[in-house]
Amino acid sequence: MKFREDINALRAIAVISVVIFHFNHNWLPGGFAGVDVFFVISGFLMTMIIIKGIERESFSTIDFYKARVRRIIPALAALCFFLIVIGLFLLPPIDYLNLGKHSAASLTFVSNIVYWTESNYFNPDSNEKWLLHTWSLSVEWQFYLIYPLILVFLRKFLSIHKIKVLILVTTILAFCFSIFVTAKSSSAAYFLLPTRAWQMLAGGLVFLYPIAIKDNFKTPLQVTGLFLIVLSFFVFSSSTPWPGYASIMPIAGTCAVLIANNGNSQLVSNRLAHLFGKWSYSIYLWHWPVVVAGYYFELGSYWWVIGMPLSVFLGALSFTFIESKTLKDYRLERARYCLQPLQFAFLSMAFGLSIFYTNGFLFRLTPSNQLLVQSAIEAKEDWNYPEANLEIASLKVRFIEGNSDKNILVLGASHIEQLYPYIESLENEFNVYFLTQSGCFVTPSMKNPKWNCNNLQDYKKLVEKVKFEKVVTSFYSFDSYLPRERVEREREKNIRISEYDEFIAFLKEEIRYVFVLTGEPKGIEFDPIIAVRKNLPSSIPEASVRSKYAEHEDALRKLKQINDIEIIDPIAHLCKEGVCNTRDEKRGFFYRDNNHMRPWYSIQENVYLEPIFTKQQSYIKASNP
């Protein structure tokens, strides 16, 4: 295919948008959509290569894979190897082990699956994952592996025309599936191939169904496409469920530019677009570790001044000396058994796995520090809240059977879920029903941008079906997802206060005893990873912990319905003599992150709640703050 400046320019726009977004979300809130542009381009080019080869009966799956290896792996393996070597000197074992794990996942092209299981792409802790951006390479590689095999197989039974029709239908169905999954689990939809495949297939459709555009319409169509792409960078943000229906805007824009096929326009055919497009893959590879370095080493809010030019510089170097070169250019043919792309990637992957399985070369530390790091590693994944075992009125419920026909409702978000191990350990007088939804609050005005909160906010359905003697709920998530702007924040707070009053009034009318937990101790000192990384103290003053709940306390004072209910202050029970401990020498860290208890700690320290679950009478009011 003749070199297309418009495709090169699309790559430039895509990488520039992603880089700007990662260095400062506020500048280009939807800049992450640049990855979607990359996906469309890949789908267009791969479909063209495969279909043309099949039509000529000259397509070789092995040659196709070899070309993808030469294109993708050398620069990626070099980046991973560089980070592994540098990380040995700069990263503590608690972070080095994750780098090893993620390097191996990136080089085996399963990093999208690994990151999906770990956290949401837009979570703050994502800024500590040096190879997070390789998720998109894994998606593309998975597509490259599967796509030619399917098309070659189909060609044995179907004509090219029928294959085209089948791809069209598949694209539509895959788009609908992406919308559905995005609404159910935005993290899965963001990271996984099945919900991204339609974007690459959309690019394929541009090749399969070419549209003849008159010369005088090419520029307007190209401008429209570019406008849609750029507009998407501004109208969407990390709170937009992605890649659902919203992503149709950058996808349609990219397809429009491809259809226009107007390489003579100054918009796409200029020196800047040519260079950035040529370097785009390497810039993409190197920019994210530069971003992470700014967060990790706390280089300040102006790190972008150095970081952005540095990303371009490293990308240009990578293109010049890695992407564009072979071992022959460096007279290293004799080292081909370890430096050829696949062999070098395998060695780097093996190195990464050895780092992971030795807990970041933990043997480097003293025995006491090894124990502390080991505790932090164990704490991170220490969580015990099972899947729902009941469905009542379409609500998912976790049920613990008691010793009577009396029932308790436990209602809230993850700070109610963490009570599960403790309650399960008791000889419960009551049957306990957990109605929860992580990241949510009971007031209907609270909206989680990534998933709906219906399972929690539709609590009335459960109360109408089951007779409860007591209800235990939480006030912890009161301030979740409130606007940052002061006036708007105050307005939303007042709405939530009014709604929470209605919530309490309903509970009081339907249930005899109502218990509200305010909030447990929290702070970065409780986070095992941060505590080990920064060598933080093992305790924090109670006054410091309480200061984090000033907004909650103000809201509680404004509630009108809190009479005749029990307000329980966990801090008063979990902190002793004005100090809140974060760990001990015997069991290690108490929390799995900066605000969630580990199961053993929940069982050990939530004993102050025992009267609620084992006795018929009300709670002891002396426990109130």
C-alpha positions in Angstrom: 0.0 0.0 0.0 1.2 3.5 -0.8 2.2 5.4 2.3 -0.9 7.3 3.6 -0.2 10.6 5.3 -3.7 10.7 6.7 -3.2 7.4 8.6 0.1 8.7 9.9 -1.6 11.9 11.0 -4.3 9.9 12.8 -1.5 8.2 14.7 0.0 11.5 15.6 -3.3 12.9 16.8 -4.0 9.7 18.8 -0.6 9.7 20.6 -0.6 13.4 21.3 -4.1 13.2 22.8 -3.1 10.2 25.0 0.1 11.9 26.2 -1.7 15.1 27.1 -4.4 13.3 28.9 -2.0 11.3 31.0 0.1 14.3 32.0 -3.0 16.3 32.9 -6.5 15.0 32.7 -8.0 18.5 32.9 -6.3 19.7 29.7 -7.9 17.0 27.6 -10.4 15.1 29.7 -11.3 12.6 26.9 -7.8 12.2 25.5 -7.8 8.5 26.3 -10.0 8.1 23.2 -6.8 8.3 21.2 -6.4 4.6 21.9 -9.7 4.0 20.2 -8.3 5.8 17.1 -5.3 3.4 17.2 -7.7 0.4 17.3 -9.6 1.6 14.2 -6.3 2.1 12.3 -5.1 -1.4 13.3 -8.4 -3.0 12.2 -8.3 -1.2 8.8 -4.7 -2.2 8.1 -5.0 -5.8 9.3 -8.2 -6.4 7.4 -6.6 -5.1 4.3 -3.5 -7.2 4.6 -5.4 -10.4 5.4 -8.2 -10.0 2.9 -5.9 -9.0 0.0 -3.7 -12.0 0.8 -6.6 -14.4 0.9 -8.0 -13.0 -2.4 -4.6 -13.6 -4.0 -4.3 -17.0 -2.3 -0.9 -15.8 -1.0 -1.7 -15.1 2.6 0.6 -16.8 5.2 -0.5 -16.7 8.8 3.0 -17.4 9.9 4.4 -14.5 7.9 1.6 -12.3 9.2 2.6 -13.1 12.8 6.3 -12.6 12.0 5.5 -9.1 10.7 3.6 -8.3 13.9 6.5 -9.6 16.0 9.0 -7.4 14.2 6.7 -4.4 14.5 5.7 -4.6 18.1 8.0 -6.7 20.2 11.5 -5.1 19.9 10.6 -1.7 21.3 8.3 -3.2 23.9 10.9 -5.7 25.1 13.5 -3.0 25.3 11.2 -0.8 27.4 10.4 -3.7 29.8 14.1 -4.7 30.1 15.1 -1.1 30.8 12.5 -0.7 33.5 13.4 -4.0 35.1 17.1 -3.0 35.3 16.4 0.6 36.5 13.8 -0.7 38.9 16.3 -3.0 40.6 18.1 0.2 41.9 15.2 2.6 42.4 12.2 0.5 43.5 11.6 -1.3 46.8 10.6 -4.9 46.6 6.9 -4.2 47.2 6.8 -2.2 43.9 9.5 -4.1 42.1 7.5 -7.4 42.3 4.6 -5.7 40.5 6.9 -4.4 37.8 8.2 -7.9 37.3 4.6 -9.3 37.1 3.5 -6.6 34.7 6.5 -6.9 32.5 5.8 -10.6 32.1 2.1 -9.9 31.4 3.0 -7.2 28.9 5.4 -9.4 27.0 3.0 -12.3 26.8 0.2 -9.9 25.8 -2.2 -10.6 28.7 -1.6 -7.4 30.6 -5.2 -6.2 29.8 -6.6 -9.2 31.6 -4.2 -8.7 34.5 -5.0 -5.0 34.9 -8.7 -5.7 34.6 -8.5 -8.0 37.7 -6.5 -5.4 39.6 -8.4 -2.2 39.3 -10.2 0.4 37.2 -8.0 2.1 34.5 -8.9 5.6 36.0 -8.2 4.7 39.6 -5.5 6.8 41.3 -3.4 3.7 42.0 -3.1 3.2 38.3 -0.5 6.0 38.3 1.9 3.6 40.1 1.8 0.9 37.4 4.7 1.4 35.1 3.3 -0.7 32.2 -0.4 0.0 32.5 -0.5 1.4 29.0 0.5 -1.9 27.5 -3.1 -3.1 28.0 -3.9 -1.7 24.6 -1.1 -3.6 23.0 -2.4 -6.8 24.5 -5.8 -6.2 23.1 -4.4 -5.6 19.6 -2.1 -8.6 19.8 -5.0 -10.8 20.9 -6.9 -9.5 17.9 -3.9 -10.2 15.6 -3.8 -13.8 16.8 -7.4 -14.6 16.4 -8.5 -12.5 13.4 -6.5 -14.1 10.6 -7.2 -17.6 11.9 -11.0 -16.9 11.8 -10.8 -15.4 8.3 -8.7 -18.1 6.8 -11.0 -20.7 8.3 -14.1 -19.0 7.0 -12.6 -18.7 3.5 -12.7 -22.5 3.3 -16.5 -22.4 3.4 -17.6 -18.9 2.4 -17.0 -16.5 -0.5 -15.2 -13.2 0.2 -18.6 -11.4 -0.2 -20.2 -13.6 2.5 -17.2 -13.0 4.8 -17.7 -9.3 4.3 -21.3 -9.5 5.3 -20.5 -11.7 8.3 -17.9 -9.1 9.5 -20.5 -6.3 9.1 -23.0 -8.3 11.2 -20.4 -9.2 13.8 -19.3 -5.6 14.1 -22.9 -4.5 14.9 -23.4 -7.3 17.4 -20.1 -6.6 19.0 -20.9 -2.9 19.3 -24.2 -3.8 21.1 -22.4 -6.2 23.3 -19.9 -3.5 24.2 -22.7 -1.1 25.2 -24.2 -3.8 27.4 -21.0 -4.8 29.2 -20.0 -1.2 29.7 -23.2 -0.6 31.6 -22.6 -3.7 33.7 -18.9 -3.5 34.3 -17.0 -0.6 32.8 -13.6 -1.9 33.9 -14.1 -5.2 32.0 -15.5 -3.3 29.0 -12.5 -1.0 29.0 -9.8 -3.6 29.1 -11.0 -6.7 27.3 -10.9 -7.7 23.7 -14.6 -8.8 23.2 -15.8 -5.2 24.0 -13.0 -3.6 22.0 -13.2 -5.8 18.9 -15.9 -3.8 17.2 -13.6 -0.8 17.1 -11.0 -2.7 15.1 -13.7 -4.4 13.0 -15.1 -0.9 12.2 -11.8 0.0 10.7 -12.0 -3.3 8.7 -15.4 -2.3 7.3 -13.8 0.8 5.8 -11.6 -1.4 3.7 -14.2 -4.0 3.0 -16.9 -1.5 1.9 -15.0 1.2 0.1 -16.9 4.4 -0.7 -15.9 6.4 -3.8 -15.6 10.0 -2.7 -15.4 12.8 -5.2 -12.3 15.0 -4.8 -14.3 18.1 -3.8 -15.9 16.1 -0.9 -12.7 14.6 0.4 -11.6 17.6 2.4 -15.0 18.3 4.0 -15.3 14.7 5.0 -11.8 14.6 6.4 -12.4 17.8 8.3 -15.6 16.4 9.8 -13.8 13.2 10.8 -11.0 15.1 12.5 -13.5 17.4 14.2 -15.4 14.4 15.7 -12.1 12.9 17.0 -10.9 16.2 18.6 -14.4 16.9 19.9 -14.4 13.6 21.7 -11.3 14.6 23.6 -13.2 17.5 25.1 -16.8 16.3 25.6 -15.9 13.0 27.3 -14.0 12.3 30.5 -12.9 9.5 32.8 -16.4 9.5 34.3 -17.9 8.6 31.0 -18.7 4.9 30.8 -16.3 3.7 28.1 -16.2 2.2 25.5 -20.0 2.1 25.2 -22.1 4.2 22.9 -20.0 7.3 23.6 -17.0 5.9 21.8 -18.9 5.9 18.6 -17.8 9.6 18.1 -14.0 9.0 17.8 -14.6 5.8 15.9 -16.9 7.4 13.4 -14.4 10.3 13.0 -11.5 8.0 12.4 -13.5 6.0 9.8 -14.5 9.2 8.1 -10.8 10.2 7.7 -9.9 6.8 6.4 -12.8 6.9 3.9 -11.8 10.4 2.7 -8.3 9.1 1.9 -7.0 12.6 1.4 -3.3 12.6 2.0 -2.7 15.9 0.2 -4.4 18.1 2.8 -2.1 20.2 4.9 -4.1 19.1 7.9 -2.5 15.7 7.6 0.4 16.2 5.3 2.8 18.3 7.3 6.2 17.9 9.0 4.9 17.8 12.5 2.1 15.2 11.8 4.6 13.1 9.8 7.2 13.0 12.6 4.7 12.4 15.5 2.9 9.7 13.4 6.2 8.0 12.6 7.3 8.0 16.3 3.8 7.4 17.7 4.3 3.8 18.8 7.6 4.5 20.6 6.2 7.7 22.1 3.2 5.8 23.4 5.5 3.2 24.9 7.8 5.6 26.7 5.5 8.4 27.8 3.6 6.4 30.4 6.7 5.4 32.5 7.7 9.0 32.4 4.2 10.0 33.7 4.4 7.3 36.4 7.9 8.6 37.4 6.4 12.0 38.1 3.8 10.5 40.5 6.0 7.9 42.0 8.9 10.1 42.9 6.6 13.1 43.6 8.3 15.3 41.1 5.7 18.0 41.3 2.7 19.3 39.4 5.0 20.9 36.8 6.7 17.6 35.9 4.9 17.8 32.5 7.2 20.6 31.5 10.1 18.1 31.4 8.0 14.9 31.0 6.2 15.7 27.8 9.3 16.7 25.8 11.2 13.8 27.4 8.5 11.4 26.2 8.8 12.6 22.6 12.7 12.5 22.8 12.7 8.9 24.2 10.1 8.0 21.5 12.3 9.4 18.8 15.3 7.6 20.1 13.4 4.3 20.4 12.1 4.7 16.8 15.6 5.6 15.4 17.6 3.0 17.2 15.2 0.1 17.9 12.1 0.2 15.7 14.0 1.1 12.6 17.0 -1.2 13.1 17.8 -4.9 13.0 20.6 -6.9 14.6 22.4 -6.8 11.3 22.6 -3.0 11.5 24.5 -3.3 14.7 26.5 -6.4 13.5 25.0 -8.5 16.3 23.9 -11.4 14.2 25.9 -13.8 16.4 23.8 -12.7 19.4 20.6 -13.5 17.5 19.8 -16.5 19.8 19.2 -14.1 22.7 18.6 -10.7 21.0 16.1 -11.6 18.3 12.6 -10.2 19.2 11.0 -13.4 20.5 14.1 -14.6 22.3 14.8 -11.3 23.9 11.1 -10.9 24.9 11.3 -14.4 26.4 14.4 -13.6 28.5 12.9 -10.4 29.7 9.6 -12.2 30.6 11.6 -14.8 32.5 13.4 -12.1 34.4 10.1 -10.4 35.2 8.6 -13.7 36.5 11.7 -14.3 38.7 11.2 -10.9 40.2 7.6 -11.6 40.9 8.1 -15.0 42.4 10.9 -13.8 44.7 8.6 -10.9 45.8 10.8 -8.3 44.2 14.1 -9.9 45.2 13.0 -9.7 48.8 16.2 -11.4 49.9 17.9 -8.0 49.5 16.3 -6.8 52.8 17.0 -7.5 56.4 14.9 -10.2 58.0 12.7 -7.7 59.9 12.0 -5.7 56.8 11.3 -8.9 54.8 8.6 -9.7 57.3 7.1 -6.2 57.0 7.1 -6.4 53.2 5.6 -9.9 53.2 2.8 -8.6 55.4 2.1 -5.8 53.0 2.0 -8.2 50.0 -0.4 -10.5 51.8 -2.6 -7.6 53.0 -3.1 -6.2 49.5 -5.3 -9.1 48.4 -6.8 -9.9 51.8 -10.5 -9.5 51.4 -13.4 -11.8 52.3 -16.8 -10.9 50.9 -18.4 -13.7 48.9 -20.8 -13.5 46.0 -24.5 -13.2 46.6 -26.2 -16.4 47.7 -29.8 -15.1 47.6 -31.8 -13.1 45.2 -34.9 -11.3 46.6 -37.0 -8.9 44.6 -34.2 -8.8 41.9 -31.7 -7.7 44.6 -28.5 -9.6 45.2 -28.1 -10.5 48.9 -25.5 -12.3 51.0 -27.2 -14.3 53.7 -25.9 -15.6 57.0 -28.2 -18.0 58.8 -28.8 -17.3 62.6 -30.3 -19.3 65.5 -33.8 -17.8 65.4 -36.4 -16.4 63.0 -35.3 -12.8 63.7 -33.6 -10.9 61.0 -31.0 -8.1 60.7 -30.4 -6.0 57.6 -26.8 -4.9 57.0 -26.9 -2.1 54.4 -24.2 -0.1 52.7 -21.1 0.0 50.6 -17.7 -1.7 51.0 -17.4 -0.4 54.6 -20.4 -2.5 55.4 -19.0 -5.4 53.4 -15.9 -5.5 55.6 -18.1 -6.5 58.5 -18.9 -9.8 56.9 -16.0 -11.9 58.3 -16.8 -10.7 61.8 -20.5 -11.4 61.6 -19.9 -14.8 60.0 -17.6 -15.7 62.9 -20.4 -15.2 65.5 -23.0 -17.5 66.9 -25.7 -15.2 65.5 -29.0 -14.9 67.2 -30.3 -13.3 64.0 -30.4 -14.2 60.4 -28.2 -11.5 58.7 -29.0 -10.1 55.2 -26.2 -8.1 53.5 -27.6 -5.7 50.9 -24.5 -3.8 49.5 -23.0 -2.2 46.5 -19.3 -1.1 46.6 -18.7 2.5 45.8 -22.3 3.6 46.4 -24.4 5.4 49.0 -28.1 4.9 49.8 -29.2 8.4 48.7 -30.6 8.3 45.1 -28.7 11.5 44.1 -25.4 9.8 44.6 -24.3 8.4 41.2 -21.3 6.2 40.7 -20.0 7.1 37.2 -18.8 3.5 36.5 -21.8 1.4 37.6 -25.3 1.8 38.9 -26.1 1.6 42.6 -29.5 0.0 42.3 -28.7 -3.0 44.4 -28.2 -0.7 47.4 -30.5 2.2 46.6 -33.5 -0.1 46.0 -33.4 -1.3 49.6 -37.1 -0.7 50.0 -37.8 -3.8 47.9 -36.0 -6.0 50.4 -37.6 -4.3 53.4 -41.0 -4.9 51.9 -40.3 -8.6 51.5 -38.5 -9.4 54.8 -39.4 -8.4 58.3 -36.3 -7.0 60.0 -35.8 -6.4 63.7 -32.6 -4.3 63.3 -30.7 -2.5 60.5 -27.0 -1.6 60.5 -25.9 0.9 57.9 -23.0 3.3 57.3 -22.4 7.0 56.8 -18.9 6.5 55.5 -19.6 7.1 51.8 -21.6 10.3 52.3 -19.1 12.4 50.5 -18.4 10.0 47.6 -18.4 11.6 44.2 -19.5 15.0 45.4 -18.5 17.9 43.1 -15.3 19.6 43.8 -16.5 23.2 43.1 -17.5 24.7 46.5 -21.0 26.1 45.7 -22.0 23.0 43.7 -20.6 20.7 46.4 -22.6 22.5 49.1 -25.8 22.2 47.1 -25.3 18.4 46.5 -24.4 17.9 50.2 -27.7 19.5 51.2 -29.6 17.3 48.8 -27.9 14.2 50.2 -28.6 15.3 53.8 -32.3 15.7 53.0 -32.4 12.3 51.2 -30.6 10.6 54.1 -33.2 12.0 56.5 -35.9 10.4 54.3 -33.9 7.2 54.4 -33.6 7.2 58.2 -37.3 8.1 58.5 -38.3 5.1 56.4 -36.0 2.7 58.4 -37.5 4.0 61.7 -41.0 3.4 60.5 -40.3 -0.1 59.2 -37.6 -1.4 61.6 -37.4 -1.2 65.4 -33.7 -0.6 65.9 -31.5 1.5 63.5 -27.7 1.6 63.9 -25.6 4.0 61.9 -21.8 3.6 61.8 -19.9 6.8 61.1 -16.5 5.9 59.8 -13.4 3.8 60.6 -9.9 5.2 60.9 -8.4 5.9 57.5 -5.3 7.5 55.9 -2.2 6.6 53.8 -0.5 5.3 57.0 -3.0 2.4 56.9 -2.1 1.5 53.3 0.4 -1.4 53.4 2.0 -0.5 50.1 2.4 3.2 50.8 3.5 2.6 54.4 6.3 0.2 53.2 7.3 2.4 50.3 7.6 5.6 52.3 8.6 4.0 55.6 5.5 5.5 57.4 5.0 5.2 61.2 2.9 2.4 62.6 0.4 4.7 64.2 -1.4 8.0 63.6 -2.9 10.5 66.1 -6.7 10.0 66.6 -7.2 13.8 66.1 -5.6 13.4 62.6 -8.0 10.6 61.7 -11.0 12.5 62.9 -10.1 15.6 60.9 -10.7 13.5 57.8 -14.4 13.3 58.8 -15.1 17.0 59.3 -17.5 17.1 56.4 -19.3 14.0 57.7 -19.6 15.5 61.2 -21.1 18.7 59.8 -23.7 16.7 57.8 -24.6 14.5 60.8 -25.4 17.6 62.8 -27.8 18.8 60.1 -29.8 15.6 60.1 -33.3 15.9 61.6 -34.2 12.2 61.9 -31.3 10.9 64.0 -33.3 10.9 67.2 -34.2 7.4 68.4 -31.4 5.7 66.4 -27.9 4.6 67.5 -25.0 6.5 66.0 -21.9 4.4 66.5 -18.4 5.8 66.3 -15.9 3.1 65.2 -12.9 5.4 65.8 -13.8 5.4 69.6 -13.5 1.7 69.7 -10.6 1.1 67.3 -8.2 3.8 68.5 -6.7 3.6 72.0 -5.5 6.5 74.2 -5.6 9.0 71.3 -3.6 6.8 68.9 -4.7 4.7 66.0 -2.4 1.9 65.2 -1.9 0.6 61.6 -0.1 -2.7 62.3 1.5 -4.9 64.9 4.6 -7.1 65.0 2.6 -10.3 65.2 0.0 -10.0 62.4 1.4 -7.2 60.4 -0.9 -4.6 58.7 -4.5 -4.2 59.8 -5.8 -2.9 56.5 -5.6 -4.0 52.9 -5.5 -0.4 51.6 -6.0 3.0 53.2 -9.5 2.4 54.5 -10.6 -1.3 54.4 -10.0 -3.9 57.1 -8.4 -7.2 56.5 -10.7 -10.1 57.5 -8.7 -11.2 60.6 -8.7 -7.6 61.8 -12.4 -7.3 61.3 -13.0 -10.4 63.3 -10.7 -9.3 66.1 -11.6 -5.6 66.4 -15.3 -5.4 65.6 -16.3 -7.1 68.8 -17.9 -3.9 70.0 -20.7 -4.7 67.6 -21.5 -8.1 69.2 -24.6 -7.0 71.1 -26.3 -6.1 67.9 -26.1 -9.5 66.4 -26.3 -11.8 69.5 -28.8 -10.1 71.7 -32.5 -9.1 71.4 -32.2 -5.7 73.1 -31.0 -2.5 71.6 -27.3 -1.4 71.5 -25.6 0.2 74.5 -26.0 4.0 74.0 -22.8 4.6 76.0 -20.9 3.7 72.8 -22.1 6.9 71.1 -19.4 9.6 70.5 
